[in-house]
Amino acid sequence: MDITTDTRETGLYVIQAIGMQQWPEGDGAWKAHGVRLDLMDGRTLLTRCKLEVVQAEAEERASAVVEQITPWAEALRRLAAVAEVRSWLARMVSWMTSAEEAETHRWPLEDYVREDLIANATQEEIEQAKASQAHEWAGMPLAKLIAARWRGELAARHRALLAAAPDVATHPIHPAWEQPALYGVTGVSTAQTMARELLTAWAEVRDMRDPLITWAVKEAELTRTQVQQITSVSRSTINRLLPE
């Protein structure tokens, strides 16, 4: 992966800065000579690493750390896409709270909530919500439709993340890599964040097994033997899912 000192408009690359670096410590901070590495996707920061190292060894150390993170670059791009949808869903919580209160008490929905929900809805969702004949169609009916679409998008982005991840057994992530600040929170481990999202993605895919096997046999007309050969799922499990 390219290491540079300048921001680029597109592509994956690393911005390197050698010199005095600063780390938080208690209520203050401590400084030392080192190198800062910003893994970028265009102008978007994906993850940052700061290492304490003497100037004479800084470039060599930086190159080694960048080489180690390179197999994760595409997965980190996908991780940022997952974080984007999570931020959408976080906003939805406050909208749904307001919409639920309006529906429960039959209050008028706050204008800003109605405007935000309509702005984030598709035309099809708006028509479906209007057809609900609810007290306030632009409240809970619309919020539920938008949330369902966003949850579906999150699942799709999780699958893309899982597909982009390298072999975790042979490609560690240096513990100094940290996620970009979010809502003022800094110092969040990139390795831990990646692990949480990959496990979530794996769990979602795992939960697709039973309906997928059922669909493959009943609808796609694969034989039970073919399913067993492809998946290595035991015949007894397949038979349990598909009783005669």
MOVEN-V138647 format. One record per residue. RES is the residue in three letters. SS is DSSP state (h for helix, s for strand, l for the rest). NEAR is the number of other C-alpha atoms within 8 Angstrom. Layout:
res=(RES RES)
ss=(SS SS)
near=(NEAR NEAR)
This chain:
res=(MET ASP ILE THR THR ASP THR ARG GLU THR GLY LEU TYR VAL ILE GLN ALA ILE GLY MET GLN GLN TRP PRO GLU GLY ASP GLY ALA TRP LYS ALA HIS GLY VAL ARG LEU ASP LEU MET ASP GLY ARG THR LEU LEU THR ARG CYS LYS LEU GLU VAL VAL GLN ALA GLU ALA GLU GLU ARG ALA SER ALA VAL VAL GLU GLN ILE THR PRO TRP ALA GLU ALA LEU ARG ARG LEU ALA ALA VAL ALA GLU VAL ARG SER TRP LEU ALA ARG MET VAL SER TRP MET THR SER ALA GLU GLU ALA GLU THR HIS ARG TRP PRO LEU GLU ASP TYR VAL ARG GLU ASP LEU ILE ALA ASN ALA THR GLN GLU GLU ILE GLU GLN ALA LYS ALA SER GLN ALA HIS GLU TRP ALA GLY MET PRO LEU ALA LYS LEU ILE ALA ALA ARG TRP ARG GLY GLU LEU ALA ALA ARG HIS ARG ALA LEU LEU ALA ALA ALA PRO ASP VAL ALA THR HIS PRO ILE HIS PRO ALA TRP GLU GLN PRO ALA LEU TYR GLY VAL THR GLY VAL SER THR ALA GLN THR MET ALA ARG GLU LEU LEU THR ALA TRP ALA GLU VAL ARG ASP MET ARG ASP PRO LEU ILE THR TRP ALA VAL LYS GLU ALA GLU LEU THR ARG THR GLN VAL GLN GLN ILE THR SER VAL SER ARG SER THR ILE ASN ARG LEU LEU PRO GLU)
ss=(l l s s l l l l l l l s s s s s s s s s s s s s s l l s s s s s s s s s s s s s s l l s s s s s s s s s l l h h h h h h h h h h h h h h h h l l h h h h h h h h h h h h h h h h h h h h h h h h h h h h h h h h h l l l l l h h h h h h h h h h l l h h h h h h h h l l l l l l l l l h h h h h h h h h h h h h h h h h h h h h h h h h l l l l l l l l l l l l s s l l l s l l s l l l s h h h h h h h h h h h h h h h h h l l h h h h h h h h h h l l l l l h h h h h h h h l l l h h h h h h h l l l)
near=(8 6 8 9 7 5 8 7 6 7 8 11 12 13 14 12 8 10 8 9 12 8 7 8 7 5 5 6 9 8 8 8 12 15 16 13 12 12 12 14 12 11 9 6 10 13 13 14 10 11 8 9 10 8 10 5 8 12 8 7 9 11 8 8 9 10 9 11 12 8 10 10 9 9 12 11 10 12 11 9 9 11 8 8 11 9 8 9 11 8 8 10 8 8 11 12 8 11 13 10 10 12 12 7 6 8 8 6 11 7 6 6 12 11 8 8 14 10 6 7 10 6 6 6 11 12 8 9 13 10 6 8 8 7 6 11 12 13 16 12 12 16 14 9 10 12 10 8 8 11 9 8 9 11 10 8 11 13 10 9 13 11 6 10 11 8 6 7 5 5 10 8 9 9 8 9 13 14 13 10 9 6 4 5 7 9 7 11 11 12 11 8 10 10 8 8 10 11 8 9 13 9 8 9 9 7 7 8 8 8 7 8 11 11 9 11 12 8 7 7 7 9 7 9 7 8 14 12 8 6 6 7 9 7 9 6 8 12 9 7 9 7 5 3)
